[in-house]
């Protein structure tokens, strides 16, 4: 099944995935119009530099909102104030050449190695600190002390009692648990329970999928 998944990823996913959209740029944009430099967008119109959003119109530099209008940096404005401030910002950043640059990484509220940037542009601790960025030390976890649980290979034979168990990751040996919604999902699509923790599964997924193109 894993080999089939990799084959589908390689053969069917374009690096720039834009569907049923007009005058849009970046990636994973659906049913949108005039969505410039947007990523993971559905039903956008007249939006610039926004990411992971649904149902947006006239927004600028926002992330992770839903059913929104006249927002800048995730803050809501009145219609007339939005267009006035948007024009002022664009004129300023064009004059200073900031329009073509990313936000300064030093302004991020998160440590570099706990963001998605580390997945695509992996840096060592020294490289992160040399850039004057914050680095988060990996949390130490006590060794696995519970009796090791054998995960059923057949999801149909997996009872709800597994939700009470503490499992051991076969990759990093750290502890993880299965939640009710997760178990219901696996049963629905007939997939056996994962034998690795979420972090290890995510790292494996990153190796398979195509990188985000900027």
C-alpha atoms as one frame of an Amber mdcrd trajectory, in Angstrom:
protein
   0.000   0.000   0.000   2.854   2.389   0.812   4.426   1.766  -2.600   1.083
   2.487  -4.289   0.743   5.753  -2.347   4.216   6.893  -3.447   3.364   6.026
  -7.058   0.194   8.148  -6.907   2.102  11.089  -5.418   4.797  10.921  -8.080
   2.461  10.526 -11.037  -0.511  12.717 -10.208   0.453  15.682  -8.060   1.807
  18.714  -9.890   4.199  21.072  -8.163   1.780  23.919  -8.893  -1.710  22.587
  -8.243  -4.319  25.186  -9.312  -7.840  23.993 -10.215 -10.897  25.841 -11.517
  -9.245  29.190 -10.803  -8.478  32.383 -12.735  -5.437  34.645 -12.449  -3.990
  32.819  -9.433  -0.406  32.093  -8.422   1.474  29.756  -6.042   0.047  26.327
  -5.172  -2.978  24.256  -4.092  -5.574  26.852  -5.094  -9.167  25.860  -5.859
 -12.259  27.714  -7.131 -10.600  31.122  -6.806 -10.091  34.360  -8.710  -7.260
  36.879  -8.420  -5.539  34.993  -5.597  -1.926  36.109  -5.839   0.857  34.282
  -3.988  -1.578  32.143  -2.008  -1.128  28.594  -0.702  -3.844  26.060   0.185
  -6.730  28.296  -0.822 -10.370  27.559  -1.588 -12.906  30.160  -2.784 -10.563
  33.156  -2.720 -11.208  36.420  -4.534  -8.952  39.472  -4.711  -6.570  38.115
  -2.082  -2.801  38.489  -1.818  -0.167  36.657   0.230  -2.561  34.453   2.210
  -2.213  30.833   3.299  -4.404  27.942   4.491  -7.731  29.686   4.219 -11.305
  29.053   3.063 -13.870  31.551   1.734 -11.874  34.795   1.630 -12.420  38.064
  -0.245 -10.305  41.212  -0.210  -7.666  40.101   2.288  -3.941  40.772   2.510
  -1.130  38.922   4.338  -3.295  36.583   6.407  -3.015  32.966   7.575  -5.534
  30.373   8.740  -8.799  32.340   8.729 -12.213  31.322   7.393 -15.142  33.214
   5.831 -13.379  36.571   6.099 -13.353  39.943   4.337 -11.212  43.070   4.580
  -8.473  41.573   6.773  -4.802  42.556   6.981  -2.434  40.446   9.076  -5.518
  38.590  10.404  -7.074  41.815  11.706 -10.533  42.866  10.563 -11.041  46.378
   9.122 -13.944  48.362   7.776 -14.129  48.275   3.966 -12.879  51.818   3.376
 -10.129  51.492   6.005  -8.981  48.190   4.478  -8.371  49.586   0.986  -6.734
  52.732   2.345  -4.335  50.827   4.615  -3.610  48.166   1.996  -2.563  50.808
  -0.545  -0.406  52.543   2.052   1.376  49.285   2.973   1.976  48.273  -0.652
   3.366  51.698  -1.582   5.703  51.622   1.401   7.068  48.106   0.867   7.586
  48.760  -2.853   9.557  51.924  -2.065  11.705  50.028   0.461  11.982  46.888
  -1.728  10.403  44.822   1.073   7.594  43.782  -1.259   9.760  41.011  -2.716
  11.037  39.701   0.628   9.636  37.367   3.273   8.868  38.569   6.782  12.076
  38.662   8.882  12.540  35.246  10.486  13.670  36.939  13.692  10.074  38.163
  14.177   8.655  34.648  14.342   7.009  33.769  17.689   8.212  30.159  17.263
  11.598  28.504  17.343  12.869  27.730  13.857  13.102  23.971  14.364   9.466
  23.668  15.491   8.078  25.272  12.315   7.405  23.860   8.843  10.503  25.692
   7.634  12.652  23.032   9.271  10.934  20.390   7.121  11.817  22.085   3.825
  14.996  23.975   4.777  16.550  21.818   7.483  19.226  23.561   9.569  21.461
  22.360  12.372  21.314  23.928  15.823  24.487  25.903  15.096  23.134  27.199
  11.779  19.906  28.297  13.449  21.675  30.142  16.253  24.141  31.727  13.798
  21.124  33.316  12.075  20.059  34.809  15.421  16.978  32.591  15.479  15.514
  30.700  18.419  16.168  26.977  18.786  14.017  24.602  20.822  15.815  21.789
  22.599  14.187  18.397  22.159  12.142  17.413  25.184  13.517  14.450  27.029
  11.113  11.611  27.621  11.436   8.816  30.104  12.131   5.368  28.748   9.157
   3.162  27.891   8.100   1.423  31.082   4.701  -0.076  30.212   4.280  -3.633
  28.952   4.741  -3.559  25.185   1.433  -3.852  23.354   1.176  -5.838  20.149
  -0.875  -3.872  17.647  -3.363  -6.027  15.695  -2.556  -6.212  12.001  -6.252
  -6.308  11.110  -8.142  -3.140  12.053 -11.362  -5.167  12.327  -9.843  -7.052
  15.239  -8.842  -3.854  17.043 -11.130  -3.084  19.962 -11.702   0.243  21.711
  -9.541  -0.986  24.587  -6.508   0.113  22.556  -7.465   3.697  23.441  -6.432
   3.041  27.044  -3.014   1.688  26.112   0.333   3.480  25.882   2.150   2.364
  22.737   5.836   2.329  21.888   7.068   3.861  18.645   9.013   1.317  16.619
  11.153   4.114  15.149  12.192   6.292  18.095  10.926   4.164  21.036   8.956
   7.097  22.471   5.429   6.740  23.801   2.282   7.596  21.889  -1.444   6.957
  22.134  -4.356   6.444  19.775  -7.362   8.730  20.253 -10.997   7.820  19.575
 -11.370   9.935  16.417  -8.186   8.437  15.015  -9.343   4.879  15.624 -12.706
   5.615  13.994 -10.931   7.012  10.930  -8.698   3.957  10.531 -11.681   1.637
  10.825 -13.606   3.664   8.262 -10.900   3.349   5.611  -9.727  -0.130   6.702
  -6.165   0.755   7.638  -4.324  -0.849  10.522  -3.056   1.271  13.409   0.294
   3.060  12.986   3.291   1.522  14.692   5.159   4.835  14.879   4.407   8.043
  16.759   3.013  11.082  14.977   6.378  12.851  14.761   8.082   9.887  13.076
   5.145   9.365  10.718   5.234  13.015   9.740   8.973  12.873   9.020   8.384
   9.824   6.831   5.575  11.645   5.011   7.832  14.623   4.324  10.356  12.332
   2.643   7.647  11.119   0.266   5.734  14.250  -0.729   7.098  16.814  -3.130
   8.519  19.945  -1.496   6.702  23.283  -1.411   7.944  25.440  -4.284   8.469
  29.121  -3.475
